[in-house]
Amino acid sequence: MEEDIDEKKFKGDCTPEQLFQELDNDPSSKLDNDQLDRITAMVNEYQGNIKSHLIEQQEKKSSRADRLADRIASFGGSWTFIVLFCAFLGIWMIINLMSFAFDKPPFILLNLILSCISALQAPVILMSQNRQAARDKQEAILDFAINYRAEQENMELKALLERLDKRMERIEQMCLTRQSEREDNNG
């Protein structure tokens, strides 16, 4: 009953988003008991759908520009991009080595285009990496919460097994005592 009250208190006082924000603000600090309790309450609340909840939260927080940056970074880091870009460079050079060239060697216009692509692509990739780092941090927090909760459950099970073992020993001892008393009475 007291645990239910505590869970309600934690759910009311701090949402998972607020907890993530709090942990994001000071990543070097260790978790205190209050944060551990809130993480436990959060794990209990989600019960199995934590990963889907995390993805849902990321979708809510990400803007159209963020999703576009992720797609651009995904394409920019693919073999498709590399092959297409190499084909573009090859075609550009072949066309400009022929008689109707508009960018004669040393391909100054091509160098300008490549510089512009690099200048735009680098920050987009960094934005995407920063968002992925934030997602990874949230996943790590949730993984910790799940592991912490599992460890608590394991400790509870261990204590229960130890109690059952002691009970079994007492029951065996009582059975042996009764059996020896019966043998003494019969003999």
N, C-alpha and C positions, 0 to 999 in steps of 0.2 A: 504494500500500500504506500509506504514512504517512498519507494523507488518510483512509483507512478507519479507521485507529486513532484519528485525531483525532475523526472523526465518532462513533465508539463512545464515546470519552471524553466528548464533549459530550452525547450522548444519555443516558449513565449519570449524569453529574454534574448535569444540569439538565433537567427536563422543561419543555415549553412553558408549562405552568401556572406553574411557578416563575419562568420568564423573564418572563411577563406580570406576575406579582406583583412581581418586582424592579423592572420598569419602571414599574409603578403607584406604587410607594413613592416614587420620585424622578423625577417626570415632567419636571422642568426640566433634568436632567442630560443630557449628550450621551452617545451610545453609544460604549463603548470597544471595542477590538479583540476582546476576549473575547466581549462581547455580540454583536458582528457575526458572529463565527465561530459562535456558538450559533444565531443566527438563520439563517445559511446552512445549518447542519446540520439545523435544523428544516424549512426549505424543502425540502431534499433528502429528508427523511424523508417528508413528506406528498405530494410529487410530484403536484400537480394536484388533490388533494381538500382543499385548505386551507380553502376556504369551508365545505364540509360539516363539516369537523372543528371549525371555529370555532362553527358552529351547534350541533353536538353538545356541545361544551364548555359553551356557554351554557345548553343544556337541562339538563345535569347540575348546574350551579351554581345554577339558579333554583329557588326553592321554589314551593310552591303559591300562597302569598301574592304572590310576585313576578309570577307568571303572571296572577293575578287583577288585580293592579294594572295590568299591561299591557293587559288586556282592558278594564278600566274606563276607562283613559286613552284607549284607542283609540275606545271608544264615546263618551266625553265630548267628543272632538274631531271628531265626525262630524256630517254634515248631518242624519242621522237623529235624533240627540240634540237638535239645535237645533229641528227641526220638532216633535218630540214635546214638548219642553219648552215651546215657544211655544203649542202646542195645550193643554197642561196649564194654563198661565197664563191663557189665554183662557177655558177652561172654568171654572176657579176663579173668575175675576172675574165671568163671566156668572151663574153660580150664586149668588154672593154679592151681586149687585146686585138679585136678585129678592126676593120677599117671604119666602122660607124661608131666608134667609141665616144662616150660622153664623159668618162672619168678615166683618163689615160693613166698608166702607171706613173707614179707610186700610189694610185688610187686614193687620193685625198678625200673625195666624197665618201668613199667606203669607210675610211678611217673615222670620219665625222659621224657617220651612221653607227658604227660599232661603239664609238665612245658614248654616244647618246643612249644606245641600248644598255650599255654597262652602267651608265649613270642612273638610269631609271630602274633597271632590274635589281641592282644591289640593295637599295632601300626597301623595295617590295619584298625581297627574300628575307631581309632582316626583320621586317614587320611580321612576316609569317613565322619566322623562327621565334620571335618574342611571344607570339600568341601560343605557339606550340609549347614553349617553355612554361607558360602560365598553366596550360592544360596539364602538362606533365607534373607540375607542382601540385595541382589539385588532385590528380590521380595518386600521387605519392601520399598525400594527406589521407585520402580515403583508404589506400592500401594499408597505411599505418593504423588507421582506425579499425579496419577489419581484422588485421593481425592482433591488435591490442585486445579487441573483443574476443577473438578466438583464444588468445592466451588466458583471458579471464575465465572463459568457459572451461578450458582445459584444467585450470587450477581448481575450479569448482568440482569438476568431475573427479579429479585426483583426490580431493578432500572427501568426496562422497564414497569413492572406492576404498579409501583408508578406513572410513567409518564402517563400511560394510564388512571389510576384512576383520576389523576388531570385533564386530558383532558375531561374525561367523566363528571366530576363535572362542568367544564366550559360549556360543551355542555348542560348539564341539566339546569345550571343557565341561559344560553342564551335562551333556550326553555321556561323556566318559565317567563323570562323577556318579550319575544315576546308574549307569551300567555296573560300575564297581560296587555301588550300594546294593543292587539287586543280587549280584553274585555273592556278596557277603551275607545277605539275608537268606539266600537259597542254600548256601554252602555250609 
